[in-house]
C-alpha cells in the first residue's frame, strides 16, 4: 500500500478503482450507519464500490490512511456563501440599531448594492473553498440580503455554479428573492414594506436559473427555490413558489420560526405563527427545508412533522444570539426530520455538531438528552433525507463517493475513544485531512484545487473591511462606525500613549 494521498492529483478523480484503508470507516447498511474497524473503502468513477473488509477485486492503487476516520461528507443546508456579517452582531446589539435592519432614511435615498459583480462572484468561490476545508460535500448556500439592493442576482449564481464545478462541491443553488423587507423608523419602530412584483420577478429568475443549471458539472449543480424569510413574503409569492417546486421537482428553503422580530411581525401582519400561516397556505410539504425553528411552538413543530418538513439546525449561530432549538431530542422523539447547517464562518460542521450536543443537554438539563450519533446522523443522513436523496450522506455500494477523512492521529484531539464521539467532543474542522466529492479529491491538507487560499484570505479581508466601512449608510441615525462596532477594549494608540507621556 502507498502511505498516503500524495499519489492522487488534487482536483481530479483517481483513474481506476481506488482502495482506501483506515482505522475507522462509517459505512451504511439498510439506511443505518455502521462502524467498520480496520476496514476498506473502494471508489471508482464517482461511486462507492465497496465498504468492509478484505476486498477481493482488482484496484489501480491502495492507500493506507492509518489512524483516520473516513465518513460520508457533511450536508450543510444553510451554508454561508458570503463574508459573514452576522458576526458583527456578536456584541453589537440590538441588531435593528446596528445596521441589521434598514432605516427609513436609507430606504428613501434608495438601497444600493454594496458589492460589485466581481466581489459577489469571489465571495461564493471563497466560501465554497471553506466548506470543502471543513469536510462539507453538499451545500445549499445562504447569504445576507441586508447589503443588497433587494435580492440576489442570476449572474452571481451563474458564477457560483461555475465555482462549484471548478472547486468540486455539490450544491443546491438558487438566487434568493423576496417581496418585502424590514424597516426601522426614527423612533425604533419596526415594520415591513412590500413590493410583491419584485418578489414574483425574483421567482421567475430563479426558475430560469434552475432550468439552465440543474444537472450541470456532472450532476454537482442542482436547483433550489429560496424565498428569503417568511415575513418578507406574500401569500401569492409563496403559493407560486410551492406550485413551481412541485411542477419542477425542486426543493424550497424558507427561513421561518427563527427570531423574535419575525414572530412579532407575523403576529401583526398575519395574526398567526409562520408555520401555521404556511400550513394554511398549503406550502408545508416534504420539499420544504426550514431553518432554524428556534422560535417554534409545540404546535408549530407538530405541523412541520405532519407535513414532512425538514428543519435545519444551526446551533452555533443560534447560541451566539441567545437562541436554542427546544429541543433536538424532543424533535427527534416527535418524529421530525432534522438536518444541519452552519450559517456562519468558518463553516465548521464538527463544531456545530459539538454545540448541538451540548445545547440539547443544557436545554433539557440531562446528559442523555442526545448522543453524538444523533447529531452525526443529522449532518449526514438528515440532510440527504431533506433533499430527497439516498445516494449521498452515506457510504454504501452505489452511493456517490462523497466523503471526508479525519485525522485521529492528530495531537489536537488526544487519545481516541469511539471515533464518532472523539470527532464531536474533541475535534474541530481543523482535523479534516481530505474531502472527496463525486470521487474527486477536492481538498487535501488545507489546499483546495483551483484557488489560492492565502491570496483569497487577504482579498476577503479587504472586501469585508470595505463593506463594514459602509455600515453607517444603512444604520439607524447613521452614527460613525466606531459607535456601531466599538472595540472590545479601549484602543491604545501611539497618539494616546504620547499624550499620556506628555
HELIX and SHEET records of a PDB file:
HELIX    1   1 UNK A   86  UNK A   89  5                                   4    
HELIX    2   2 UNK A   95  UNK A   97  5                                   3    
HELIX    3   3 UNK A  104  UNK A  109  1                                   6    
HELIX    4   4 UNK A  117  UNK A  133  1                                  17    
HELIX    5   5 UNK A  154  UNK A  167  1                                  14    
HELIX    6   6 UNK A  196  UNK A  213  1                                  18    
HELIX    7   7 UNK A  216  UNK A  219  1                                   4    
HELIX    8   8 UNK A  230  UNK A  232  5                                   3    
HELIX    9   9 UNK A  235  UNK A  248  1                                  14    
HELIX   10  10 UNK A  260  UNK A  269  1                                  10    
HELIX   11  11 UNK A  274  UNK A  281  1                                   8    
HELIX   12  12 UNK A  298  UNK A  306  1                                   9    
HELIX   13  13 UNK A  315  UNK A  320  1                                   6    
HELIX   14  14 UNK A  328  UNK A  334  1                                   7    
HELIX   15  15 UNK A  349  UNK A  364  1                                  16    
HELIX   16  16 UNK A  372  UNK A  377  1                                   6    
HELIX   17  17 UNK A  378  UNK A  382  3                                   5    
HELIX   18  18 UNK A  383  UNK A  386  1                                   4    
HELIX   19  19 UNK A  419  UNK A  426  1                                   8    
HELIX   20  20 UNK A  429  UNK A  431  5                                   3    
HELIX   21  21 UNK A  453  UNK A  469  1                                  17    
HELIX   22  22 UNK A  471  UNK A  474  5                                   4    
HELIX   23  23 UNK A  476  UNK A  478  5                                   3    
HELIX   24  24 UNK A  481  UNK A  484  1                                   4    
HELIX   25  25 UNK A  494  UNK A  501  1                                   8    
SHEET    1   A 4 UNK A  47  UNK A  52  0                                        
SHEET    2   A 4 UNK A  32  UNK A  44 -1                                        
SHEET    3   A 4 UNK A  18  UNK A  29 -1                                        
SHEET    4   A 4 UNK A  61  UNK A  64  1                                        
SHEET    1   B 8 UNK A  47  UNK A  52  0                                        
SHEET    2   B 8 UNK A  32  UNK A  44 -1                                        
SHEET    3   B 8 UNK A  18  UNK A  29 -1                                        
SHEET    4   B 8 UNK A  68  UNK A  72  1                                        
SHEET    5   B 8 UNK A 403  UNK A 407 -1                                        
SHEET    6   B 8 UNK A 432  UNK A 437 -1                                        
SHEET    7   B 8 UNK A 440  UNK A 444 -1                                        
SHEET    8   B 8 UNK A 447  UNK A 448 -1                                        
SHEET    1   C 8 UNK A  74  UNK A  80  0                                        
SHEET    2   C 8 UNK A 136  UNK A 142  1                                        
SHEET    3   C 8 UNK A 170  UNK A 173  1                                        
SHEET    4   C 8 UNK A 221  UNK A 225  1                                        
SHEET    5   C 8 UNK A 251  UNK A 253  1                                        
SHEET    6   C 8 UNK A 288  UNK A 291  1                                        
SHEET    7   C 8 UNK A 310  UNK A 313  1                                        
SHEET    8   C 8 UNK A 337  UNK A 340  1                                        
SHEET    1   D 3 UNK A 102  UNK A 103  0                                        
SHEET    2   D 3 UNK A 180  UNK A 184  1                                        
SHEET    3   D 3 UNK A 190  UNK A 194 -1                                        
END                                                                             
